[in-house]
C-alpha cells in the first residue's frame, strides 16, 4: 500500500525523529498529544495535531480508541508508535489492520509470541539460539523452590510478561525464595496483569549486548550489528555504543545469525531488537523488543542506514533495499541519554521547565531532542529530554569528541545526566571497555564526580 500521511502515536524526541524522517520522505504527519504537551516541539513540527486527553498516559497516549479516532479523523494511512506507550500492544496492530491503516511495526502475531518471555525462550531453544539454564512457568513459591533445587544458585526470578526490570529478583539461597517470589508475583500482576514467573541461572557480571534487526514481508532479513547497552540504572539504559568493545567479527556473526533465526521463526516484520547477555565468549538470549529502540541512532551512525525510513518502507509493503553483504560498520558511535535526573541523588527525576538549552555542534555530533528553551518537562512521562550521539573513526576518537560535546552542552532548569556522562567518560574502566550491567553500582564515585561537575 502507499503511505501519504503518518500519525505518530508518541511524544518527545521520538515523535520529532519520526516526523523529520517523514518530511525527508515527503510524507505528511499528524501529531497526537495530551494537554501537557499542547505546546511541545513535536506538535508544532507536525502538519496536523489532535488532542488525546488529559496529561496522565492512561487518559491520553495509552488510549488506543483515541489514537484510532485521530487517525480516522485526519485521514492518516499509517501509524508509527515510536517506543513505549502502545508500541508493543498487539491490539494496536490488529486495530490498524481492521481499519486498513498501515502499522509501522511487527504483526500482532509476532508481538504476542515474543511478548511472553517464556514463549520467546522456548522459541529460541527450538531454533538453536542459546539461552541461560532456566525453568518453565513458576506460579508459586513451591515451584520456585523445585526449580532452585534443579538449577542451583544463584538464580534470578523474572516475570514472563513485560520488561524494564520490573519484578526481577536475585536468589542467592533458599532463604531468599519466598520473599522474592511473592514480591515478584505482586509486581508482575500490578504492572502486566500476569503474575507468571520463571527462574534462570544468574550471571553475576554480564554485558548487555543487543542486535538490531530489519525484516520485510518478502523474506528479506538483515542484522545491523550490535550495540553495547551495559551501563544502566534500575535495569534502564543510560549510555549505548556501537560496535560493542567486547564483540569481534566472528562473535558478531554468531549473534547476528542467532537473532535472524529467531526473527524468521517468529514471522517478524519491520524493525526489532534481539537482546542478549554476554558472558565472556558465550551469549544467551534475553528477549526481543518488538519495536524501534531508543538507541537506534548509534546503529544509524555506524551503518549509514536510516532505520525509521526503512520501517516506513517495509510498512508500505516494500522489500528491503539492502542485503547482509551491504551492511558495513564504519567507525564507532556512542549515545548519551540526556535525562532530567540528578545522578548525585540516585537519578532522582527533575521535572522542571527548561530555561536555557544550548546543545553542542561539531564533527560527528548528532542531537535527537524533543525540547528547547522554554519547554515544559511534565512529571507524567519518561524523563528523557534528548539523545546526544557522537561518531568517530574509532572508539578513542568518539570518546574525545563526546567529552567535548558534553562539556559544551548547556542546560538550565532541570538537573540532567550530562555531568554523570562526563564522569563516565573520565573513568579508566569505561575507556578500557571494562563494562557490565553493574557498572553504575560498582562505580559510586562517578555520582560524586557528577555532583562536583554540577556545582
N, C-alpha and C positions, 0 to 999 in steps of 0.2 A: 504494500500500500504506500501511497505517497504521504509525506508528512509536511504540512504547511504551518501549523500553529501548535506550539507545545505549552502545556500547562505545567509549571514547576511546583510540585507539591512539597515545598520545603521553604526554608528561610535562611538568612545569614549568608555566609561566604559561599556555601554550596549552591544556593539559589543564584547568586551572582555569577558563579562559574558556569552553570548550565545556561543561563540567559546569554552570556557572552559567547559561548560556543554556538548557540542557536543563531545569534546575529551573524557570526562568521559564515554560517551555512545559509544565510538568507531566510531563516525561519522566524515567524512571529512568535511572541512569547506572552504568556499570561502568568502573573504572579497571584498567589493567594496569600492572605495574611490575617493575623489576629489583630485586635485593636492595639496591642502593644507595639506592633510592627508597622502601623499605618504610614509612618514617615520614614521607613527604613530604606537603605540604599537599593536593595533588590526590588522593592516595589516601584521606585522611580525609574529603574532601568528597563522594566518590562513594558511591552506595548500596551497591555491592559492589566488591570488588577481587580480582584474580587475579595471582599471581606468574608472571612470564615466565621468569626465569632470572638468572644472574649479571650483574654490572654492565656488562661490555662490550656495546655495542649489537648486535654480531653474535650474541651469545648471549641477547639479550632483545628489545629494541624492534625489531630488524630480522628477527626470526623470524616470518615470515608464518604458518607452521604453528601456532606457539604462540598467535598472535593469533586465528586462526580457531578453534582449540580453545577458547580462553577465551570467544569469542562463543557457541559452541555450548553450552558448559558452563553459561553464565549465562542462556541464552535471549535474548541480545541480538538485536534485529531490525534494527539499523543499526550501522555502524562509521564513526566520524569519525576520519580520520587526522591531523588538525592540519596541521602543516607539517614538512618534514624527514622522517627515518626512511622509512616506507613510503608517504608521501603521494603520490608521483608514480610509484609502481610499478604498472603496468597489471595485473600478476599479482594484486595485492590486489583490484582492481576486478573482475577475472574470477572470482576465488575467491568473492567476495561474491555475484556473480550466480548462480554454480553452487549456492551454499548457500541461496539465497533470502533473503539479507541485503541490506538497502539500503546501498549505498556512498555516503557523503556526499562526493561529488566527481564529476569528469567520467568519462565512459565510457572504457574501456580503449582503444578505437579512437582517440579524440581525444588521449589521453595519448601513444600510440605515434607518432602523426603529428607532434605538437608536441614530443615529446621529442628528436627529431633536429633540430638547428638548421638543417641543410641542407634537410631536408624542409619545415620551417616557413618557411624563407626562400623556397623555390620556391612554396609555397602563397601566401605574401604577394605575390610577384611576379605570380602568376596572377590575383590579385584586386585589383590596383591599389594595394596597400599599399607605400609607399616603403621601399626597402632601400638600404643603402650599397653602392656598387660592390664586387663581390667575385667569388670563383671558385666552381667546383664542388668536388667532393671532392679533397682533397690527401692522397696516401698515401705520398709520399716527397719527398726534397729536390728532385729534378728537377722534379716537378710544381709545387712551390712557386716555384722559380726561373722557370718558364714563366709562372705567374700574375703574378709580380712584374714581368716584362717587359711584360705586357699592361696591368697596372693602374697601375704606377708606385708609388714610395714617397712617404710612409710607409705601412706596412701593419700589420695585426695578425693574428696566427695564432690561430685558435680551434678547440678540439675541437668536433666536431659533436654529441657527446653530453655530458650533464652541464652543470654551471654552477659558480657560486661563484668564477669567475675562474681555476679550475684549468686549467693548461696554456696560458693566454693569454700571448703574447709579441709585443712590438713589433719590427717590422723597419724599420730606418732606411736600410739599403742592402744591397748584395749580400753584404757580409762577415758580415751577421747571420744569413743564411738557414739555413746548415747547422746551426749550434749550436742556434738557436731551434726549428727544425722537429724535430730529433732529440729535444730536451728535451721539447717539447710532446707528441710522439707517445708518449714513455715515460710522461709524467704522465697523459695521457688513457687509455692502456691500463691503467695501475695503478688509476686512480680509477673508470673507467667500463666497462672491458672492451672498449673500442672506440677504436682509435688514429686514426680518420679525422679529418682536419682540414679547414679551409678558411681562406682568407685574405680579408681585407676591407680596404677603404680605412680608414686610421686617422685619426680626427678628434682633434685634439690637446687640445682643451678643451671637450668636450661636457658637456651636462647629462644626467642620467639621470632621465627622467620616465616614469611608468607609469600605465596606465588600468585602473581596477577594473571588472570585468565581472560581471554576473549574468545567467544564461541558464536557461530552463526547457526541459522536454521537449516543449513545445507550440508552439515557435517564438517565444516571448517572449524578448527580449534587451534589456538596458539597460546603459549605462555610467554609472558614478557619479563622473565627473570624474577628475582626475588627482592624482598625488602626486609631489612633488619628492623624489628619493632620491639626490642628487648627493654628499652628504657620506658618504664611505665610507673604510674602511681595508681593504687587501688585497681589494678588489672586494666587500666586505661592508658593508652599510649601517649607519650609526651613528645617523642622525637623518633623519626624514622629515617632510614637511609637505604640507598640502593647503589650498587650491589652490597650485600652483606660482607663485612670484612672477614667472616668465618666461612664463606662459601667459595669453593673453587669450581672450575668448569665441569668436572665430572660429577660432583655433588649437585651442581645446579641442574645438570641434565637429568639426573635421577629424580630429583624433587619435581622438576617440571613434568617429566613423564608420568609420575605418580598423580600429580594434580590433573593432568589431561585425562588419564584413565578414569579418575573419579568423575570428572565433568561429563565424559561420554556415558558412563554408567547411569548418571542421574538425568540424562537428557537435558543438560544445561545449555542455555542460550543466553547471550549477552555477556556483560562484564561480571566477573566474580573473583573471589579470592579464596584460595585454599591455604589454611593456616597450619603450620607445623611447629612442633617443639624439636629443637636441635640440641642433641647431647653429644658433643664431640663429632664423630663421623656418622652417628646414627640420627635419623629423624623419625618423628612419629606424628601422624595426622591428629589434628585437634578438631577442626570444624571448617565449614565453608561459609563465608559471608556472601550471601546471595544478593549482592548489590554493589554499587560503587563505593569504594573505600575513601575515607578522609584523606589518606596518604597517597592517593593515585598520582599526584603531581611529581613525586620523586621518580616514579617509573616513566612518566612522560618525559622528564628531563633527560634520562639516560637512554631512552629508546627513540625519542623524537616522534612518538605516536600519540595522537590526541585521543585519549580513551573515551571522552564524552562524545566526540564526533563519531567514533566507531560505534558507541552504544546506539546513537540515533540512527545510523545507517542500518545496523542489524535490526533495530525495531521496525524499520521500514521494509524489512524483508530482503535487504541486500546481502550478498555474500561478503565475507571478509576480503579485504583487498591485499592482505599480506599472508605469507606462509611462514612456518617456523624458521626457514632459512633466511627470511628477510629481517628477522629480529636481531639486532646488534646492540649490545650495551656499550655506550660511549661515555667514559669518564665516571664521575661519582657525584651523587646528589644527596643532600640532607634536607629534611623538612622539620621545621620547628613549629609546634602548635603554640600560638600566642593566645593563651587563655587569660581571662580575667580572674586570676587566682594569685594568692600570696603564698609562694613556696616556703617562705620562712615560717609561716603559720600552718604548716602541713597542708598547703594548697587550699586554703580557705577561700571560697568564692568571694569576688569583689565586684558585685554588680553595680557599678557607678557609671554615670554618664561620661562619655569621652569628651574631654575639654580641649585636648590637643592631640593631633595624630599626624606624625611626620615620619612616614616609612622610608626605609633606605632604598637606594638605587645602586647600580653598578653592574659590572660584568658578571653574568651568571646568576643574577638576583631576580627572583620572581616573587610576587606577593599576591596571594588569593585572599581577599578581605571582604567582609560584609559591613564594615563600619567606616566612619570618617569623623572628623572633628564635629562635635555636636550630636553624635549618635547616642541614643539611649542603649543601655545594656540591661535588658529586662531580667529579673531574677527567676523567670519561669522556665528558662531554657538552658541548654548546654552553654558553658562559659567560653567557648571558642570564639575569638574575635577575628583571627586571621591565621594564615599559614605562610610562613616565610620559607621559601625553597631556594637553596643555593647550590649551584652546579659548578664543577671544575673538572679539569682534565684528570685529576686523581684525588684520592681522599684527603691528602695533606693540603692540597690547594683549596678544596671545598671547605675544609675546616678553617683555614685562614680567611677566606672570603666571608664565611659565615660569622666569624668573630668580628670582622669589620662591620658587617651589615647589622648585627645585633647591637653593637656599640652605638651605631648611628640611628637606631630605631627609637624615636622619642614619642612616648605616650603619656598623657596626663589624664587624671580621673581615676580609672580603676588601677589597682596594682595588677601587674601582668607577670607572666612567666618568663619575660625577657631576661631579667637578672639570673634566673636559675639556668637558663640555656647558656648564658655566658659562662657561668660557673662550670657547667658540664664540659664546655669546650676547653677549659683550663685543666681538666682532670687528666692525669697521666694514664689512668686506666681507659678512659674514653679514647684518647689519642692513640693508644696501643690496640684498640679494638677489643679490650677485655670486658665483655659485656655479658649480662644475664638479666633475667626478669627481676632479680633482686637488687639491681644496680642502685636504684634510688634509696632503698632501705639500708643498703650497705655503705652508702656514702652520705651520712648525715651532715658532714662538713660542707657539702655543696649547698645545703639550705642556709647554713650560716654565712657562706660566701655570698649567696644571693641577697641576704639581708644587708651585708656590707655594701654591695653594689647598688642596692636600692636606696641606701641612706644618702 
